[in-house]
Amino acid sequence: MTTEMRKTGVEVVGDMVAWGAHFCLFYETREDLLDTLIEFFKSGLGREEYCLWVVAAPFTIEEATAALKAAVPDLDRHLADSRMEIGSASDWFLQGGTFDGKRVTNALYEKFARVSARGYAGMRATADTTWLSKKDFWRHFCDYEDGLNEVIGNQSLALLCTYPLATCGAHEILDVVRTHQFVLARRHGNWDIVETAALKRAKAEIKGLNEELEQRVVERTNQLMLASEALREAQTQLAHVNRVATMGELSASIAHEVMQPIAATVTNAGAALRWLNAQPPNLERAREALGNTVKAGNRATDVIGRIRALIKKAPPRKDILEINGAILEVIALTRGEILKNGVSVQTQLAEGLPLIQGDRVQLQQVILNLIINAVEAMSAVSEGARELLISTGKDASGGVLVAVRDSGPGLKPEGFHRLFDAFYTTKPGGMGMGLSICRSIVEAHGGRIWTSRSAGPGTALQFTLPVG
């Protein structure tokens, strides 16, 4: 059984009715009945449902068709496609002049079976009861209506039965209420609704289930938020470990980068002493040497600061940064490793790039990993030049594009689809986490990263970052 709620088109009911609904309408005037049924079928046709209208007085099939067509301009198409059927109550209920509830029930479900086989979302139907003779067929018809309740709840059916108030006495009204899930009444243009105790209990149960479901959704959402936070923390920890490990691999190069300004500091300080000890002291040359000492000291401080920033563990930040400057800092840190492996570095950094918002350390980690991977790939090349090209520019959406191209041996075909997968590596002894971490960082910044074949030998790794 499906509990999907259906929009009835009846304003007082709205979308409270589920498939399996069997309800009725008491009406006073022809206009009240017509207005209700027009909206009922208009709603069904708009939802790809099959519609059956069994017409009786106070109007004819022709009048019903004309009224529905005024509200549904493409009604002729629905009739031609057999999505809408309008028939007479005498043909449907009184074949041979008698009413046979079993025959009518069988006919209804045979039609429903054909409708289901054609793939409709469901079937809604209505029939008026002005044809009904209270003396001859009323009790049999009530038994038929009551029998529908036993099976209709298992089907994608919605049945609306209509009764003229003028011809219904107290006994008939009570019988109708007993055999339907709920009752509507249209009097003096106003709506009334009478629900059975069973329907009230069902609605109360649905409300309770909805409240329980909402509570579970809240609890589950909280659990997912905690799990997401734990995942972000784990990713941050893993990224930090990766940075430390990478910096460890660059220890010799980093030592070289630090020792250069320190050695320059010592040399310039010695020169200043010599100029001061000269007879007479050469103050101008001493001042120049001391100025160079300060510059070298500041350079050493900058190098150490960049190293500390990459190694330290800190929560992610969102700062406004200029990507070219971040790239040049990473190139400076890796200069020793690049020279040691005989790699020639070229840069094509576009001017006037928009500023991006992100974590400088994390984005430098991406660039660092891409450069180290490229250098390691080219270290296996025994012939030809080892060339590394780092470029920036704008992507099609106006964001920043960064590309790192090497002249290494390139990737095997399967590598293009798996390169950023966790634990996939092309290096002996590699963990396969560096590029996976790069992808996580780039995607966390709203960008994407991918690999492509270069025009010549080697591989190109590129990533984009949105602006602002």
N, C-alpha and C positions, 0 to 999 in steps of 0.2 A: 504493500500500500504506500502511495506517495502522499506526503503532507505538504506539498508545495502549495502556497497560497495563490489564489487566482483573483484577479481584478474582475468583479462582476459587472461593473458599469452601473450598478444600482447604488445611488448615492448613499443611502442609509447603511448599506452593507460594505461598500468599498472593496478592499482586498482581503477581508477577513475569512472568505470562504475557501476551503481547501477542496481538492478533488475528492469525490465521494459525497458531495453535499446534495441533500434532498430537502428543499425548502419550498414554501408556497407564498403566494400573494393574494390577499383579499383586496378587491378594488371596488370603487363606487362608480366611476365613469369610464366611458370608452377611452377618453383622452389619457386618464391616469394609466390604464393598462397599456395603451400604445406607447406612451413616453417611456415607460419602464422597459418594455420588451425591445424597443429600438436600441436603447443604450446597452441592454444585455447582449444583444447580438453584435452590435458595433464593436463592443469590447472583445468578444470572442473572435470575430473575423480579423481584428487587428493583432491577434496573438496566435495566428495559424491554427486555430481550433476548428473542428467541424461543428456546424450549427444546424439544428433541426427545429423548425417552428411548425407545430401542429395547430392550425387555425380553426377557430369556431366563431360563432356569433360572439361579439357584436360586429365583426367585420369579415369580409371575404378574403380569399387568397389574393385577389387582384389589389384590394385596398391595402393589405399588409405589405405586399411587394412594393407598391408605389410609395408607401410611407417609409419603408426601409431604404429604398433607393434614394430618397431625398437626403437621408443621413449618410449613406454609403454610396457615393457616386459610381464606384466600380462594382456595384452589386451584380450586374449582368455577367461580369467575368467570374465572380464567385459561383454564380448559378451554373454557368457553362462548365466550370471546372468541377462541379458537384461538391463544392465546399460548403454550400448552403442549400438546404432543402426546405421548401415551404409546401406543406400538404394539408389536407382537410382532416378534421377530427373524425368525420363519419367514415372516411377510408381507413384511418388508423385504428379507431376503437370499435367501430360498429360494422364489421364485415358480416354480411348476411343479416344485418339488422339486430344482432345480439352482441353483448359484450362478453369476451372470454379473456380473463386476466392472464391466464397462462400463455395464451397465444400472443397477447400484446407484449408480455415480458420477453418471450422468446424472440419476437420480432425486434425488440429494442436491442437485445444483446447480439443478435445476428448482425444488425446494422453497426453496432459498436465494434464487433470483430472485423468487419470490412474496413471501417474507419481506421482502426489501429494498424491494420495491414498496409494501409496507404501512407502511414508515417505521420499522421496528424498528432499534434501535441495533446489532444484530448477531444472530448465531445461535450457540448452543452446543448440542452434541449428544453423546450417549454411546450405546454399544452393547456388549452383552456377547457373548462368543464361545463360550459353552458349547454352542451349536448346531453349532459347527464340527467337521466330521469331518476329523481330521488326514490320513487316508489319501486321501480323495476331493477335498477342496477347499483344503487348507492352502496349497499352492504358489500357486494362483490367488488366494487371499485375500491372501497376502503381496505379490503383484504389485499387487493393488488398493490395499493400504495404501501401498505405495511410490509408486504413481502419484498418490495424494492429495497427497503432499508437493510435487509439481511445480506444483500450482495453488492449493493452499489458502492459501499465503502472500500471495496477492494479494487475499484476500477477508476480510470481517469475520466470520470463522468461528473457532470453537475446538472441536476434537474430542477427546474422551477415550474411548479404547478400553479395555475391561476384560477381563482374562484370569485364570482360576482357576489358581493355582500348582499345584494338585494334579494337573492334567491336562497341564502343560507340562514337557517335558523340556529338556535342555540345548540341543538343536538349535532347538526352538521359541522358547526364551528369546532365543537369539542372533538369530533372524530378527526377533523383535519389537523388540529393541533397535535393530537395523539400520534398521527402517522407521519409527521414531518419533524425534521431536526429543529427548525425554527420557522416562525411565521411572521410575515410582513403584512402590514395593512396600510392602505393609502386612502385617507379620508379627508375631505375638504382641502386637498393639496398638501396635507401633512402626513408624515410617516410615523408609524408605530412598529415596534419589533417585539415579538414574544419568543423567548428562548425556552426550550425544554430544560428540565433539570439535568439531563444527561449532557446536553450541549454546554450548560453552565459549568458542570464539573470538568468537561473536557477542556474548556477555555481556561479554567483555573489551573488545571494540570499543565497546559501549555505555557501559561504565564510562569508557573513555578519552574518548569523545565528551562524556560528562557532565562529566568533569573539565575538558576543554577549554572546554565551555560555561560552567562555573562561573567559570573564569579570565576568559573574555570578559565575563561579567556583572560581575565585579569591576572589570575595566578600564573597561568602559563606565560603570559606576556612578561610578568616580572621575572620568571625563571629564565626566559629567553634573554631578557636584558642583562641578567647576572651572567649568563653563559657568554653573551656577546662581550661583556666587559672583561670576563676572564680570558676570552680569546684575544681581545685587543692587547691585554696585558702580556699574554704569552707571545704574541707577535712582536711586541715591543722588546721583550726579553731576548727573543731569538734574533731580532735585528741588531740588538746591542752586542750579543755574542758574535754575530757575523762581522760586525765592525771591528771588534777587538781582535778576532782571528785574522782578518785582512790586514790590520795594522801590524800585527805580529809578523806576517809574511813580508811586510815592507820595512821591518825594523832596520835593516842595513841601509836602505835608501833614506829612511827618515833620519837615521844617525848622520848620514852625509849632509842632508839638508840643514840639520841643526848645527853641525860642526862648521860648515862654511861661514856663516855669520859670526860664530864664536871665534874662529881663527882670524877672521878679518878684524874683529874687535881687538884681539891681542896684538896683531900686526900694527894697527893704527895707533893703539895706545903706546906701543914701543916707539913708533916713529915720533909721536908727540913728545915723549920723554927726551929723545935724542935732540929734537929741535929746541927744547927748553934748556938742555945742558950745553948747547953750543955757545961759543963766545964770539960775539954777543948772542944771546938767545934770539932765535927766529920765531917771534910770536905769531906772525901771520901763518907760517907753515904749521906751527904747533896747533893753532886754532883750527886750521883745515883738517889736520889729522884727528883732532878730538871730535870734530863734527862728523867725520866718517865713522868714528868709534860709536857715536850715538846712533847713527843710521844702522850700523851693523847690529847693535844691541836691539834696536826696535825690530829689525828683521827677524832676529832670533826669537824675540818675544812673540811676533806674529805667527811664526812657524809652530812654536810650542802651543800657542793658543788654539790654532786650527787642529792640532793633534789632540789636545785635551777635549775640544768640542766633539770630535768624532768618537773618542773613546768613552767619554763619560756617559753615564746612564741618566737620562732625563725624560720627562713626559713629553709627548709630541706637542709642537707649537705651531701656530698659524701666524707667520710673519709675512710682511710684504718684502719680496726679494727680487733681485735682478739675476737672471739665470746665468748670464755670461760671466759675471764676477764669481759666482759659485763654481763654475766649471774651471776657471783659471786657477782658483785656489787648489782644487783637486789635482790639476796638472802639475802644479808646483810641488805638491807632496809626493807625487809619483815620478818626478823627474829622474831620480836616481835609478829606480827600477827600469824605467824606459831606456835610459842610457846603457845600463848594464846589459840589456837584451838587444842592443843595437837597433832600436826602433826609432824611426824618424816620425816626429809628431807635427801635424799641420792643423791649424784651426781656421775655420770659416765661420766666424761669429757675427751674425747679422746685427746691424746697428738699429737702434730705436725699437727694440722689442718691448712689448708691454710687460709690466711687472706682474708677477704671479704671487699667489698667496699659498704658503706652505711651510713645512718644517725644513729649515736649511740643512740641518745635519742629515736628516733622512734622504733628502734629494741628493746631497753630496755622496751619500752612501751608494745610491743607485749609480751615479756617474763613476765613482771609484770602482765598483764591481765591474762595470762594463769595460773600463780601461784595463783593469788587471786581467780580465778574461781575454781581452783582445791581445794584450802583450804575451800572455801565456800561450795563446793559440799560435802566434807568430814565432815564438821561440822554437817551435818544432820545424820551422821552415829553414832548410839548409841552403836553398838557392833563391835568388831574387831578393828584391828589396823588402824590408819590413817597414811598412808604412801604416800609420794610424792617422785617420782624418776625423776630427771632431767638429761638427757643424751645428748651427742653430738657425732657426727661421720661424716663420709663422705657418701654422697649419690651415686647412681649408676653413675652419670655424673661427679663425682669428686668435687661437691659442698659440702656445709656444711648442715648437718641434725641436727635439734634440736627437742627433744621429751620431753614432760611433761606428766607423767603418774601418775594417782591418784588411790586410792583404794575406791573411793566413790561409790554411788549407780549406776553409769552408766547412759547412755542415753536411752530414748525410741527409738524404731525403726525410727520414723519419724524425730527424732532429728538429725540423721546422715546426712540427706540431707538438713536440714534447719538451722543448727547451726550457719552458718556464714551469714545468711540472715539478712538484717537490720530489726530491731524491733522484731526479734524473740528472745524470752528469756524463760528460764526454771526456772528463779528465781522470786519469788513473789515481785512485785514492781520494777523489773528490766526494763531497757529501751531497751535492746536488741541491743545496739550499740557497745559494747566493742569488740566482736569477729568480727563484720563486719568491724570495723576500723582495727583490726589486719589483716584481709584478704587484705584490701586496701593497708596497709603498705607493707606487704610481696610481693604482686603482683607488687607494684611500684618498689620494689627492684629486680624484675625479678624472684622471687621464687613462691612457692605455699604452701598453708596450708590446712590441712585436719584432719579429726578425724577418729579414728579406735577403735575397741574393744580391750581391753587388754586381756591377757591370763587368768587373774583372774577377780575379780570384778573391777569396775571403768572404766575410759576412758583414752585414749591416744590421745593427740593433738600433731601434728608434723608439722614442716614447714622446707622447704629447702631454701637455698640462694646460688646463683651462686658465683663463685670465681672472685675476681678482679673487 
